[in-house]
Amino acid sequence: MRRQITGFSNPTVKYLRSLREKKHRKREGKFLAEGLRLLTDARESGRIPEMLIMSSERDEHPLLTALEQAVDQSGGEILECTSEILSKITGKDNPQAVAGVFAEFDTSLAHLDRSSAKIWLVAQALRDPGNLGTMLRTGDAVGAGGVILIDDCADPFSVEAVRASMGAIFTQEIAQASWGEFIDWLRADEGQLVAASLRDAQPYRGAPYAAPCFLMVGNESRGLPEEYEMACDLRVTMPMRGRADSLNASVAGAVLAYEALAALDP
């Protein structure tokens, strides 16, 4: 099914624009993703947009043709509009030529298979969607099972987080839970919880990482609560040799992930 949109006041344009706001995403259970590369990652991961929006000024590309065919075969809807309307939808002055609407994923802990990967990333109260997207990219890069978001984190389905993930939103499992829910789930089976910490910590290089390894970083400004750190099986620290007293949360997660990867998959 293909439909032309020619007016800014079209109800579909208003609906698509609304998905840039969290309250509307939660109400609809949908989110917006933009760009041919990102949507191709989604298709190759088995996630097909329910709605495909394309600029009428787009260049032809075999990946775009494959994406159109996949949406057609799945019974989705294909829309065409001007680049100006697409800019209105995405909120970008220079939008890419294609965007898609996806159903939000199951983010319960129950759907995770901890045995499917040696490394998992855990973020507590991570507020910056760019940092969250970067953690998803890190998870994809190290072959992690996914990212578990604890307490009040940024929305992983926000336009900013999806964009920063560079497609990893579709390759990584995502779970959202309170601290109590997470720790109960973790202790119900195997799993080593590791915190980036200064409290009674050992150097991160050469630490005894064990799979499945859950690497936890805290809020960008406050770090992890002491209670959370004390509940960990291992606390590790990274040397700060300059004036900075800490690393960016997503950078710290990446450093730990690659060290754990080296130890668990030499």
Accessible surface in RSA format (square Angstrom, percent):
REM  Atomic radii and reference values for relative SASA: ProtOr
REM  Chains: A
REM  Algorithm: Lee & Richards
REM  Probe-radius: 1.40
REM  Slices: 20
REM RES _ NUM      All-atoms   Total-Side   Main-Chain    Non-polar    All polar
REM                ABS   REL    ABS   REL    ABS   REL    ABS   REL    ABS   REL
RES MET A   1   151.51  78.5 112.43  74.4  39.08  93.0  96.79  82.3  54.73  72.5
RES ARG A   2   116.04  48.7  83.68  42.7  32.36  77.0  44.54  60.9  71.50  43.3
RES ARG A   3    77.20  32.4  72.81  37.1   4.39  10.5  46.45  63.5  30.75  18.6
RES GLN A   4   110.33  61.7  89.38  65.3  20.95  49.9  48.78 103.8  61.55  46.7
RES ILE A   5     2.57   1.5   0.00   0.0   2.57   6.2   0.37   0.3   2.20   6.0
RES THR A   6   120.34  85.6  93.98  95.3  26.37  62.8  61.90  83.1  58.44  88.3
RES GLY A   7    28.56  35.2   0.00   N/A  28.56  35.2  26.41  72.5   2.15   4.8
RES PHE A   8   106.71  53.4  95.76  59.3  10.95  28.5  95.84  58.1  10.87  31.1
RES SER A   9    83.95  70.9  72.30  96.5  11.65  26.8  41.14  87.6  42.81  60.0
RES ASN A  10    38.88  26.8  32.22  31.1   6.66  16.0   7.51  18.1  31.37  30.3
RES PRO A  11   104.24  76.0  98.13  89.5   6.10  22.2  99.55  82.2   4.69  29.1
RES THR A  12    19.18  13.6  15.72  15.9   3.46   8.2   5.21   7.0  13.97  21.1
RES VAL A  13     0.32   0.2   0.32   0.3   0.00   0.0   0.32   0.3   0.00   0.0
RES LYS A  14   125.05  61.0 117.30  72.0   7.75  18.5  68.42  61.6  56.63  60.3
RES TYR A  15    61.48  28.7  54.62  31.1   6.86  17.8  51.52  38.7   9.95  12.3
RES LEU A  16     0.00   0.0   0.00   0.0   0.00   0.0   0.00   0.0   0.00   0.0
RES ARG A  17    95.08  39.9  90.16  46.0   4.93  11.7  10.57  14.4  84.51  51.2
RES SER A  18    19.24  16.3  14.10  18.8   5.14  11.8  18.60  39.6   0.64   0.9
RES LEU A  19     0.04   0.0   0.00   0.0   0.04   0.1   0.00   0.0   0.04   0.1
RES ARG A  20    91.20  38.3  69.72  35.5  21.48  51.2  13.12  17.9  78.08  47.3
RES GLU A  21    90.18  51.8  86.23  65.2   3.95   9.4  33.71  65.2  56.46  46.1
RES LYS A  22   104.61  51.0  98.22  60.3   6.39  15.2  59.87  53.9  44.75  47.7
RES LYS A  23   143.06  69.8 126.64  77.7  16.42  39.1  77.09  69.4  65.97  70.3
RES HIS A  24    35.74  19.5  35.74  24.8   0.00   0.0  22.67  23.4  13.07  15.2
RES ARG A  25     6.23   2.6   6.23   3.2   0.00   0.0   0.14   0.2   6.10   3.7
RES LYS A  26    90.71  44.3  68.00  41.7  22.71  54.1  58.11  52.3  32.60  34.7
RES ARG A  27   153.69  64.5 116.16  59.2  37.54  89.4  77.59 106.0  76.11  46.1
RES GLU A  28    63.79  36.6  46.83  35.4  16.96  40.4   3.26   6.3  60.53  49.4
RES GLY A  29    28.22  34.8   0.00   N/A  28.22  34.8  23.28  63.9   4.94  11.1
RES LYS A  30    49.22  24.0  49.22  30.2   0.00   0.0  23.01  20.7  26.21  27.9
RES PHE A  31     0.00   0.0   0.00   0.0   0.00   0.0   0.00   0.0   0.00   0.0
RES LEU A  32     5.02   2.8   3.36   2.4   1.66   4.2   3.38   2.4   1.64   4.4
RES ALA A  33     2.36   2.2   0.00   0.0   2.36   5.4   2.36   3.3   0.00   0.0
RES GLU A  34    18.31  10.5   9.20   7.0   9.10  21.7   8.48  16.4   9.82   8.0
RES GLY A  35     1.68   2.1   0.00   N/A   1.68   2.1   1.68   4.6   0.00   0.0
RES LEU A  36    37.32  20.8  36.64  26.2   0.68   1.7  36.64  25.7   0.68   1.8
RES ARG A  37   156.03  65.5 149.31  76.1   6.71  16.0  66.50  90.9  89.52  54.3
RES LEU A  38    13.76   7.7  12.32   8.8   1.44   3.6  12.74   8.9   1.02   2.7
RES LEU A  39     0.00   0.0   0.00   0.0   0.00   0.0   0.00   0.0   0.00   0.0
RES THR A  40     9.13   6.5   9.13   9.3   0.00   0.0   9.13  12.3   0.00   0.0
RES ASP A  41    37.61  26.3  35.55  35.4   2.06   4.9   5.00  11.8  32.62  32.5
RES ALA A  42     0.00   0.0   0.00   0.0   0.00   0.0   0.00   0.0   0.00   0.0
RES ARG A  43    57.72  24.2  48.05  24.5   9.67  23.0   7.93  10.8  49.79  30.2
RES GLU A  44   121.33  69.7  81.84  61.9  39.49  94.0  35.47  68.6  85.86  70.1
RES SER A  45    50.48  42.7  13.99  18.7  36.49  84.1  17.99  38.3  32.48  45.5
RES GLY A  46    62.90  77.6   0.00   N/A  62.90  77.6  32.98  90.5  29.91  67.0
RES ARG A  47    86.84  36.5  82.61  42.1   4.23  10.1  16.70  22.8  70.14  42.5
RES ILE A  48    51.86  29.5  33.10  24.7  18.76  45.2  33.10  23.8  18.76  50.9
RES PRO A  49     0.67   0.5   0.00   0.0   0.67   2.4   0.00   0.0   0.67   4.2
RES GLU A  50    76.58  44.0  66.06  50.0  10.53  25.1  40.20  77.7  36.39  29.7
RES MET A  51    27.08  14.0  27.08  17.9   0.00   0.0  27.08  23.0   0.00   0.0
RES LEU A  52     0.00   0.0   0.00   0.0   0.00   0.0   0.00   0.0   0.00   0.0
RES ILE A  53     0.00   0.0   0.00   0.0   0.00   0.0   0.00   0.0   0.00   0.0
RES MET A  54     0.00   0.0   0.00   0.0   0.00   0.0   0.00   0.0   0.00   0.0
RES SER A  55     5.30   4.5   5.30   7.1   0.00   0.0   3.39   7.2   1.91   2.7
RES SER A  56    59.85  50.6  31.57  42.1  28.28  65.1  25.23  53.7  34.62  48.5
RES GLU A  57   105.46  60.5  76.97  58.2  28.49  67.8  63.15 122.1  42.32  34.5
RES ARG A  58    45.59  19.1  25.41  13.0  20.18  48.0   6.18   8.5  39.40  23.9
RES ASP A  59   123.50  86.5 110.81 110.3  12.69  30.0  34.08  80.2  89.41  89.2
RES GLU A  60   132.89  76.3 106.76  80.8  26.12  62.2  69.00 133.5  63.89  52.2
RES HIS A  61    75.58  41.3  72.54  50.4   3.04   7.8  45.22  46.6  30.36  35.3
RES PRO A  62   104.25  76.0  92.95  84.7  11.30  41.1  98.99  81.7   5.26  32.7
RES LEU A  63    67.29  37.5  67.28  48.1   0.01   0.0  67.29  47.3   0.00   0.0
RES LEU A  64     5.86   3.3   5.86   4.2   0.00   0.0   5.86   4.1   0.00   0.0
RES THR A  65    58.01  41.3  57.88  58.7   0.13   0.3  43.11  57.9  14.90  22.5
RES ALA A  66    29.69  27.3  25.07  38.7   4.62  10.5  26.53  37.4   3.16   8.4
RES LEU A  67     0.00   0.0   0.00   0.0   0.00   0.0   0.00   0.0   0.00   0.0
RES GLU A  68    22.01  12.6  22.01  16.7   0.00   0.0   7.31  14.1  14.70  12.0
RES GLN A  69    98.08  54.8  96.11  70.2   1.97   4.7  27.85  59.3  70.23  53.3
RES ALA A  70    17.94  16.5  11.93  18.4   6.01  13.7  15.64  22.0   2.29   6.1
RES VAL A  71     0.00   0.0   0.00   0.0   0.00   0.0   0.00   0.0   0.00   0.0
RES ASP A  72    72.64  50.9  54.60  54.3  18.04  42.7  19.30  45.4  53.34  53.2
RES GLN A  73   156.94  87.8 116.87  85.4  40.07  95.4  50.43 107.4 106.51  80.8
RES SER A  74    70.66  59.7  28.66  38.2  42.00  96.7  38.15  81.2  32.51  45.5
RES GLY A  75    68.52  84.5   0.00   N/A  68.52  84.5  35.06  96.2  33.46  74.9
RES GLY A  76    11.70  14.4   0.00   N/A  11.70  14.4   8.72  23.9   2.98   6.7
RES GLU A  77    31.54  18.1  30.68  23.2   0.86   2.0  12.26  23.7  19.28  15.7
RES ILE A  78     1.04   0.6   1.04   0.8   0.00   0.0   1.04   0.7   0.00   0.0
RES LEU A  79     0.00   0.0   0.00   0.0   0.00   0.0   0.00   0.0   0.00   0.0
RES GLU A  80    20.61  11.8  20.61  15.6   0.00   0.0   0.00   0.0  20.61  16.8
RES CYS A  81     2.57   1.9   0.00   0.0   2.57   6.0   2.57   6.5   0.00   0.0
RES THR A  82    50.62  36.0  50.45  51.1   0.17   0.4  47.92  64.4   2.70   4.1
RES SER A  83    34.63  29.3  33.74  45.0   0.88   2.0  22.33  47.5  12.30  17.2
RES GLU A  84   104.79  60.2  97.25  73.6   7.53  17.9  52.76 102.1  52.03  42.5
RES ILE A  85     1.95   1.1   1.95   1.5   0.00   0.0   1.95   1.4   0.00   0.0
RES LEU A  86     0.59   0.3   0.59   0.4   0.00   0.0   0.59   0.4   0.00   0.0
RES SER A  87    25.25  21.3  23.17  30.9   2.08   4.8   8.65  18.4  16.60  23.3
RES LYS A  88    87.90  42.9  79.71  48.9   8.19  19.5  32.73  29.5  55.17  58.8
RES ILE A  89     0.00   0.0   0.00   0.0   0.00   0.0   0.00   0.0   0.00   0.0
RES THR A  90     5.36   3.8   1.41   1.4   3.94   9.4   1.65   2.2   3.71   5.6
RES GLY A  91    47.40  58.5   0.00   N/A  47.40  58.5  13.75  37.7  33.65  75.4
RES LYS A  92    58.00  28.3  53.62  32.9   4.38  10.4  36.16  32.5  21.84  23.3
RES ASP A  93   135.84  95.2 110.17 109.7  25.67  60.7  29.18  68.7 106.66 106.4
RES ASN A  94   129.87  89.6 113.98 110.1  15.90  38.3  35.43  85.3  94.45  91.3
RES PRO A  95    29.57  21.6   9.00   8.2  20.57  74.8   9.00   7.4  20.57 127.8
RES GLN A  96    87.74  49.1  80.44  58.8   7.30  17.4  28.89  61.5  58.85  44.6
RES ALA A  97    41.23  37.9  32.22  49.7   9.01  20.5  35.21  49.6   6.01  15.9
RES VAL A  98     2.93   1.9   2.93   2.7   0.00   0.0   2.93   2.5   0.00   0.0
RES ALA A  99     0.00   0.0   0.00   0.0   0.00   0.0   0.00   0.0   0.00   0.0
RES GLY A 100     0.00   0.0   0.00   N/A   0.00   0.0   0.00   0.0   0.00   0.0
RES VAL A 101     2.99   2.0   2.99   2.7   0.00   0.0   2.99   2.6   0.00   0.0
RES PHE A 102     4.16   2.1   3.86   2.4   0.30   0.8   4.16   2.5   0.00   0.0
RES ALA A 103    43.37  39.9  36.55  56.4   6.82  15.5  36.55  51.5   6.82  18.1
RES GLU A 104    40.11  23.0  19.79  15.0  20.33  48.4   8.15  15.8  31.96  26.1
RES PHE A 105    28.39  14.2  12.92   8.0  15.47  40.2  18.33  11.1  10.06  28.8
RES ASP A 106    86.17  60.4  66.13  65.8  20.03  47.4  42.24  99.4  43.93  43.8
RES THR A 107    26.31  18.7  21.92  22.2   4.39  10.5   1.46   2.0  24.85  37.6
RES SER A 108    48.43  40.9  40.04  53.4   8.39  19.3  42.33  90.1   6.10   8.5
RES LEU A 109    17.83   9.9  13.73   9.8   4.10  10.3  13.73   9.6   4.10  11.0
RES ALA A 110    93.23  85.7  58.67  90.5  34.56  78.6  65.89  92.8  27.34  72.4
RES HIS A 111    61.81  33.8  31.16  21.7  30.65  78.4  40.30  41.5  21.51  25.0
RES LEU A 112    17.42   9.7   0.77   0.5  16.66  41.9   1.39   1.0  16.03  43.2
RES ASP A 113    82.20  57.6  74.02  73.7   8.18  19.3  34.64  81.5  47.56  47.4
RES ARG A 114    23.40   9.8  21.31  10.9   2.09   5.0  11.97  16.4  11.43   6.9
RES SER A 115    94.92  80.2  61.18  81.6  33.75  77.7  48.93 104.2  46.00  64.4
RES SER A 116    77.57  65.6  36.66  48.9  40.92  94.3  39.18  83.4  38.39  53.8
RES ALA A 117    16.17  14.9   3.52   5.4  12.64  28.8  13.68  19.3   2.49   6.6
RES LYS A 118   100.98  49.3  96.50  59.2   4.48  10.7  71.57  64.4  29.41  31.3
RES ILE A 119     3.65   2.1   2.75   2.1   0.90   2.2   2.75   2.0   0.90   2.4
RES TRP A 120     1.06   0.4   1.06   0.5   0.00   0.0   1.06   0.6   0.00   0.0
RES LEU A 121     0.76   0.4   0.76   0.5   0.00   0.0   0.76   0.5   0.00   0.0
RES VAL A 122     0.00   0.0   0.00   0.0   0.00   0.0   0.00   0.0   0.00   0.0
RES ALA A 123     0.00   0.0   0.00   0.0   0.00   0.0   0.00   0.0   0.00   0.0
RES GLN A 124    12.05   6.7  12.05   8.8   0.00   0.0   0.00   0.0  12.05   9.1
RES ALA A 125     6.11   5.6   6.11   9.4   0.00   0.0   6.11   8.6   0.00   0.0
RES LEU A 126     0.15   0.1   0.15   0.1   0.00   0.0   0.15   0.1   0.00   0.0
RES ARG A 127   120.19  50.5 108.21  55.2  11.98  28.5  41.38  56.6  78.81  47.8
RES ASP A 128    65.65  46.0  62.05  61.8   3.60   8.5  12.97  30.5  52.67  52.5
RES PRO A 129    39.36  28.7  39.36  35.9   0.00   0.0  39.36  32.5   0.00   0.0
RES GLY A 130    26.87  33.1   0.00   N/A  26.87  33.1  24.91  68.4   1.96   4.4
RES ASN A 131    17.59  12.1  16.88  16.3   0.71   1.7   0.00   0.0  17.59  17.0
RES LEU A 132     0.59   0.3   0.59   0.4   0.00   0.0   0.59   0.4   0.00   0.0
RES GLY A 133     0.00   0.0   0.00   N/A   0.00   0.0   0.00   0.0   0.00   0.0
RES THR A 134    54.07  38.5  54.04  54.8   0.03   0.1  32.96  44.3  21.11  31.9
RES MET A 135     1.37   0.7   1.37   0.9   0.00   0.0   1.32   1.1   0.04   0.1
RES LEU A 136     0.30   0.2   0.30   0.2   0.00   0.0   0.30   0.2   0.00   0.0
RES ARG A 137   118.19  49.6 112.81  57.5   5.37  12.8  16.41  22.4 101.78  61.7
RES THR A 138    13.22   9.4   8.97   9.1   4.25  10.1   5.52   7.4   7.70  11.6
RES GLY A 139     0.00   0.0   0.00   N/A   0.00   0.0   0.00   0.0   0.00   0.0
RES ASP A 140    67.94  47.6  53.23  53.0  14.71  34.8   4.29  10.1  63.64  63.5
RES ALA A 141    63.30  58.2  28.79  44.4  34.51  78.5  37.58  52.9  25.72  68.1
RES VAL A 142     8.61   5.7   0.00   0.0   8.61  20.8   2.07   1.8   6.54  17.7
RES GLY A 143    53.77  66.3   0.00   N/A  53.77  66.3  33.89  93.0  19.88  44.5
RES ALA A 144     8.04   7.4   0.00   0.0   8.04  18.3   0.00   0.0   8.04  21.3
RES GLY A 145    12.73  15.7   0.00   N/A  12.73  15.7   7.59  20.8   5.13  11.5
RES GLY A 146     0.02   0.0   0.00   N/A   0.02   0.0   0.02   0.1   0.00   0.0
RES VAL A 147     1.19   0.8   0.52   0.5   0.67   1.6   0.52   0.5   0.67   1.8
RES ILE A 148     0.95   0.5   0.95   0.7   0.00   0.0   0.95   0.7   0.00   0.0
RES LEU A 149     1.96   1.1   1.52   1.1   0.45   1.1   1.52   1.1   0.45   1.2
RES ILE A 150     0.00   0.0   0.00   0.0   0.00   0.0   0.00   0.0   0.00   0.0
RES ASP A 151    55.91  39.2  27.30  27.2  28.61  67.6  26.30  61.9  29.61  29.5
RES ASP A 152    94.38  66.1  87.19  86.8   7.19  17.0  40.04  94.2  54.34  54.2
RES CYS A 153    11.02   8.3   1.95   2.2   9.07  21.3   1.95   4.9   9.07   9.8
RES ALA A 154    10.20   9.4   4.55   7.0   5.64  12.8  10.20  14.4   0.00   0.0
RES ASP A 155    11.04   7.7   4.92   4.9   6.12  14.5   5.81  13.7   5.24   5.2
RES PRO A 156     0.00   0.0   0.00   0.0   0.00   0.0   0.00   0.0   0.00   0.0
RES PHE A 157     1.76   0.9   1.51   0.9   0.25   0.6   1.51   0.9   0.25   0.7
RES SER A 158    10.85   9.2  10.85  14.5   0.00   0.0  10.85  23.1   0.00   0.0
RES VAL A 159    19.26  12.7  17.90  16.2   1.36   3.3  18.27  15.9   0.99   2.7
RES GLU A 160    96.23  55.3  91.46  69.2   4.77  11.4  40.62  78.6  55.61  45.4
RES ALA A 161     0.00   0.0   0.00   0.0   0.00   0.0   0.00   0.0   0.00   0.0
RES VAL A 162     2.14   1.4   2.14   1.9   0.00   0.0   2.14   1.9   0.00   0.0
RES ARG A 163    88.32  37.1  85.17  43.4   3.16   7.5  54.79  74.9  33.53  20.3
RES ALA A 164    28.89  26.6  15.83  24.4  13.06  29.7  27.11  38.2   1.78   4.7
RES SER A 165     0.49   0.4   0.00   0.0   0.49   1.1   0.00   0.0   0.49   0.7
RES MET A 166    76.59  39.7  65.41  43.3  11.18  26.6  41.58  35.4  35.00  46.4
RES GLY A 167     1.09   1.3   0.00   N/A   1.09   1.3   1.09   3.0   0.00   0.0
RES ALA A 168     5.04   4.6   2.64   4.1   2.40   5.5   3.77   5.3   1.27   3.4
RES ILE A 169     0.25   0.1   0.00   0.0   0.25   0.6   0.00   0.0   0.25   0.7
RES PHE A 170     9.55   4.8   0.00   0.0   9.55  24.9   0.29   0.2   9.26  26.5
RES THR A 171    64.15  45.6  32.39  32.8  31.76  75.7  38.57  51.8  25.58  38.7
RES GLN A 172    13.52   7.6   6.18   4.5   7.35  17.5   1.47   3.1  12.05   9.1
RES GLU A 173    69.48  39.9  66.50  50.3   2.98   7.1  20.98  40.6  48.49  39.6
RES ILE A 174     4.58   2.6   0.73   0.5   3.85   9.3   0.85   0.6   3.73  10.1
RES ALA A 175     0.12   0.1   0.00   0.0   0.12   0.3   0.00   0.0   0.12   0.3
RES GLN A 176    65.89  36.8  50.14  36.6  15.75  37.5  20.77  44.2  45.12  34.2
RES ALA A 177    13.14  12.1   1.82   2.8  11.31  25.7  10.10  14.2   3.04   8.1
RES SER A 178    50.10  42.3  45.07  60.1   5.03  11.6  40.04  85.3  10.06  14.1
RES TRP A 179    23.21   9.3  22.50  10.9   0.71   1.7  15.75   8.4   7.45  12.1
RES GLY A 180    35.39  43.6   0.00   N/A  35.39  43.6  30.88  84.7   4.52  10.1
RES GLU A 181   103.75  59.6  94.14  71.2   9.61  22.9  40.73  78.8  63.03  51.5
RES PHE A 182     0.00   0.0   0.00   0.0   0.00   0.0   0.00   0.0   0.00   0.0
RES ILE A 183    29.85  17.0  29.85  22.2   0.00   0.0  29.85  21.5   0.00   0.0
RES ASP A 184   103.64  72.6  92.11  91.7  11.53  27.3  29.89  70.3  73.76  73.6
RES TRP A 185    44.41  17.8  36.95  17.9   7.46  17.5  32.89  17.5  11.52  18.7
RES LEU A 186     0.27   0.2   0.00   0.0   0.27   0.7   0.00   0.0   0.27   0.7
RES ARG A 187   105.68  44.4  77.30  39.4  28.38  67.6  55.86  76.3  49.82  30.2
RES ALA A 188    86.57  79.6  44.06  68.0  42.52  96.7  56.37  79.4  30.20  80.0
RES ASP A 189    90.62  63.5  69.31  69.0  21.30  50.4  18.86  44.4  71.76  71.6
RES GLU A 190   126.44  72.6 118.64  89.8   7.81  18.6  49.54  95.8  76.91  62.8
RES GLY A 191    18.34  22.6   0.00   N/A  18.34  22.6   1.69   4.6  16.66  37.3
RES GLN A 192    25.86  14.5  22.28  16.3   3.58   8.5  12.01  25.6  13.85  10.5
RES LEU A 193     0.00   0.0   0.00   0.0   0.00   0.0   0.00   0.0   0.00   0.0
RES VAL A 194     0.00   0.0   0.00   0.0   0.00   0.0   0.00   0.0   0.00   0.0
RES ALA A 195     0.00   0.0   0.00   0.0   0.00   0.0   0.00   0.0   0.00   0.0
RES ALA A 196    25.33  23.3  12.93  20.0  12.39  28.2  13.66  19.2  11.67  30.9
RES SER A 197    10.36   8.8   0.00   0.0  10.36  23.9   6.56  14.0   3.80   5.3
RES LEU A 198   151.52  84.4 122.93  87.9  28.59  71.9 124.07  87.1  27.45  73.9
RES ARG A 199    94.46  39.7  88.92  45.3   5.55  13.2  36.35  49.7  58.12  35.2
RES ASP A 200   127.44  89.3  92.21  91.8  35.24  83.3  35.00  82.4  92.44  92.2
RES ALA A 201    32.60  30.0   1.36   2.1  31.24  71.1   2.64   3.7  29.96  79.4
RES GLN A 202    73.02  40.8  70.50  51.5   2.52   6.0  22.13  47.1  50.88  38.6
RES PRO A 203    91.55  66.7  89.92  82.0   1.63   5.9  90.39  74.6   1.15   7.2
RES TYR A 204    30.09  14.0  30.09  17.1   0.00   0.0   4.15   3.1  25.94  32.0
RES ARG A 205   157.02  65.9 142.66  72.7  14.35  34.2  41.45  56.6 115.57  70.0
RES GLY A 206    73.14  90.2   0.00   N/A  73.14  90.2  42.04 115.4  31.11  69.7
RES ALA A 207     6.07   5.6   0.00   0.0   6.07  13.8   0.85   1.2   5.22  13.8
RES PRO A 208    85.08  62.0  69.12  63.0  15.96  58.0  81.37  67.2   3.71  23.1
RES TYR A 209    18.56   8.7   0.35   0.2  18.21  47.4   0.35   0.3  18.21  22.4
RES ALA A 210    47.74  43.9  44.24  68.3   3.50   8.0  47.62  67.1   0.11   0.3
RES ALA A 211    51.69  47.5  22.80  35.2  28.89  65.7  23.21  32.7  28.48  75.4
RES PRO A 212    15.37  11.2  15.15  13.8   0.23   0.8  15.37  12.7   0.00   0.0
RES CYS A 213     0.00   0.0   0.00   0.0   0.00   0.0   0.00   0.0   0.00   0.0
RES PHE A 214     0.00   0.0   0.00   0.0   0.00   0.0   0.00   0.0   0.00   0.0
RES LEU A 215     1.49   0.8   0.54   0.4   0.95   2.4   0.54   0.4   0.95   2.5
RES MET A 216     0.00   0.0   0.00   0.0   0.00   0.0   0.00   0.0   0.00   0.0
RES VAL A 217     4.56   3.0   4.09   3.7   0.47   1.1   4.56   4.0   0.00   0.0
RES GLY A 218     8.98  11.1   0.00   N/A   8.98  11.1   0.13   0.4   8.85  19.8
RES ASN A 219     9.14   6.3   4.53   4.4   4.61  11.1   0.55   1.3   8.59   8.3
RES GLU A 220    66.58  38.2  34.28  25.9  32.29  76.9  34.84  67.4  31.73  25.9
RES SER A 221   101.38  85.7  60.93  81.3  40.45  93.2  52.93 112.7  48.45  67.9
RES ARG A 222   177.30  74.4 143.65  73.2  33.65  80.1  74.07 101.2 103.23  62.6
RES GLY A 223    31.92  39.4   0.00   N/A  31.92  39.4  26.38  72.4   5.54  12.4
RES LEU A 224    10.81   6.0   0.82   0.6   9.99  25.1   1.15   0.8   9.66  26.0
RES PRO A 225    52.61  38.3  40.45  36.9  12.16  44.2  52.26  43.1   0.35   2.2
RES GLU A 226    98.41  56.5  92.93  70.3   5.49  13.1  20.55  39.8  77.86  63.6
RES GLU A 227   117.26  67.3 104.95  79.4  12.31  29.3  49.03  94.8  68.23  55.7
RES TYR A 228    24.27  11.3  24.27  13.8   0.00   0.0   5.29   4.0  18.98  23.4
RES GLU A 229    10.04   5.8  10.04   7.6   0.00   0.0   0.00   0.0  10.04   8.2
RES MET A 230    90.16  46.7  67.20  44.5  22.96  54.7  37.02  31.5  53.14  70.4
RES ALA A 231    38.56  35.5  20.32  31.4  18.24  41.5  31.72  44.7   6.83  18.1
RES CYS A 232    12.30   9.3   0.00   0.0  12.30  28.9   0.10   0.3  12.20  13.2
RES ASP A 233    80.74  56.6  42.35  42.2  38.39  90.8  23.43  55.1  57.31  57.2
RES LEU A 234    12.17   6.8   8.53   6.1   3.63   9.1  12.17   8.5   0.00   0.0
RES ARG A 235    39.65  16.6  34.00  17.3   5.65  13.5   0.73   1.0  38.92  23.6
RES VAL A 236     0.01   0.0   0.00   0.0   0.01   0.0   0.00   0.0   0.01   0.0
RES THR A 237    37.21  26.5  34.74  35.2   2.47   5.9  31.22  41.9   5.99   9.1
RES MET A 238    22.86  11.8  14.28   9.5   8.58  20.4  14.28  12.1   8.58  11.4
RES PRO A 239    79.41  57.9  54.96  50.1  24.45  88.9  66.32  54.8  13.09  81.4
RES MET A 240    67.07  34.7  34.69  23.0  32.39  77.1  33.43  28.4  33.64  44.6
RES ARG A 241   221.27  92.9 176.24  89.8  45.03 107.2  76.55 104.6 144.72  87.7
RES GLY A 242    62.97  77.7   0.00   N/A  62.97  77.7  37.32 102.4  25.65  57.4
RES ARG A 243   242.66 101.9 205.04 104.5  37.62  89.6  89.23 121.9 153.43  93.0
RES ALA A 244    66.01  60.7  49.01  75.6  17.00  38.7  60.01  84.5   6.00  15.9
RES ASP A 245   120.50  84.4 103.84 103.4  16.65  39.4  42.53 100.1  77.97  77.8
RES SER A 246    73.70  62.3  57.77  77.1  15.92  36.7  35.82  76.3  37.88  53.1
RES LEU A 247    70.43  39.2  50.91  36.4  19.52  49.1  53.41  37.5  17.02  45.8
RES ASN A 248    73.82  50.9  53.70  51.9  20.12  48.4  31.90  76.8  41.92  40.5
RES ALA A 249     9.73   9.0   3.01   4.7   6.72  15.3   7.89  11.1   1.84   4.9
RES SER A 250     4.77   4.0   4.35   5.8   0.42   1.0   0.00   0.0   4.77   6.7
RES VAL A 251    68.60  45.1  66.82  60.5   1.78   4.3  68.60  59.6   0.00   0.0
RES ALA A 252     9.16   8.4   9.16  14.1   0.00   0.0   9.16  12.9   0.00   0.0
RES GLY A 253     1.04   1.3   0.00   N/A   1.04   1.3   1.04   2.8   0.00   0.0
RES ALA A 254    24.85  22.9  24.33  37.5   0.52   1.2  24.63  34.7   0.22   0.6
RES VAL A 255    49.63  32.7  41.90  37.9   7.72  18.6  47.69  41.4   1.94   5.3
RES LEU A 256     0.02   0.0   0.02   0.0   0.00   0.0   0.02   0.0   0.00   0.0
RES ALA A 257     0.00   0.0   0.00   0.0   0.00   0.0   0.00   0.0   0.00   0.0
RES TYR A 258   112.32  52.4 107.10  60.9   5.22  13.6  86.02  64.6  26.30  32.4
RES GLU A 259    28.56  16.4  25.60  19.4   2.95   7.0   2.56   5.0  25.99  21.2
RES ALA A 260     0.00   0.0   0.00   0.0   0.00   0.0   0.00   0.0   0.00   0.0
RES LEU A 261    48.14  26.8  48.14  34.4   0.00   0.0  48.14  33.8   0.00   0.0
RES ALA A 262    60.77  55.9  45.57  70.3  15.20  34.6  53.39  75.2   7.38  19.5
RES ALA A 263    53.25  49.0  20.66  31.9  32.59  74.1  31.52  44.4  21.73  57.6
RES LEU A 264    28.70  16.0  13.87   9.9  14.83  37.3  16.73  11.7  11.97  32.2
RES ASP A 265    83.58  58.5  67.52  67.2  16.05  38.0   2.01   4.7  81.56  81.3
RES PRO A 266   147.16 107.3  82.08  74.8  65.08 236.6 115.53  95.4  31.63 196.6
END  Absolute sums over single chains surface
CHAIN  1 A    12276.0       9341.1       2934.9       6206.1       6069.9
END  Absolute sums over all chains
TOTAL         12276.0       9341.1       2934.9       6206.1       6069.9
